[in-house]
Amino acid sequence: MVQLSVRQKEELLRGVSTDTLERMVLQGESRAKVGGINRRLALLEGRQRKRRVLQMESRK
């Protein structure tokens, strides 16, 4: 069972709908598919972190 934080769920709503994801998890969909979503999330978070750092730098 894949545990999703609330933040992950919110971010997933932009791409994959949460109910689709939960259905995949409940049906024990291949971990590769769920892993792919997690990888996409990680990329998303990395991009956001980068943007946040850049914004902080530009405020100085």
C-alpha positions in Angstrom: 0.0 0.0 0.0 1.4 3.4 -1.0 0.9 6.1 1.6 0.4 9.6 0.1 0.8 12.8 2.1 -1.9 15.4 1.7 0.6 17.6 -0.2 1.4 14.8 -2.6 -2.3 14.3 -3.2 -2.8 18.0 -3.9 0.1 18.0 -6.3 -1.3 14.8 -8.0 -4.6 16.5 -8.5 -2.8 18.7 -11.1 -1.9 15.6 -13.1 -3.5 12.3 -12.2 -6.7 12.5 -10.3 -6.5 11.1 -6.7 -9.3 8.6 -7.2 -7.4 7.2 -10.2 -4.3 6.9 -8.1 -6.2 5.3 -5.1 -7.8 2.8 -7.5 -4.4 1.9 -8.8 -3.1 1.4 -5.3 -6.1 -0.5 -4.1 -5.9 -2.8 -7.2 -2.2 -3.3 -6.4 -1.3 -1.8 -9.7 2.3 -2.4 -10.7 4.7 -0.5 -8.5 6.5 0.8 -11.6 3.4 2.8 -12.5 3.1 4.2 -9.0 6.8 4.7 -8.9 6.6 6.7 -12.1 4.1 9.0 -10.4 6.3 9.3 -7.4 9.2 10.2 -9.7 7.1 12.8 -11.4 6.2 14.2 -8.0 9.9 14.3 -7.1 10.7 16.2 -10.3 7.8 18.6 -9.6 9.0 19.2 -6.0 12.6 19.7 -7.3 11.4 22.3 -9.8 9.3 24.1 -7.2 12.2 24.1 -4.7 14.5 25.6 -7.4 11.9 28.3 -8.2 11.6 29.1 -4.5 15.3 29.4 -4.1 15.5 31.7 -7.1 12.7 33.9 -5.8 14.4 34.2 -2.4 17.7 35.1 -4.1 16.0 37.8 -6.2 14.4 39.4 -3.1 17.8 40.1 -1.5 
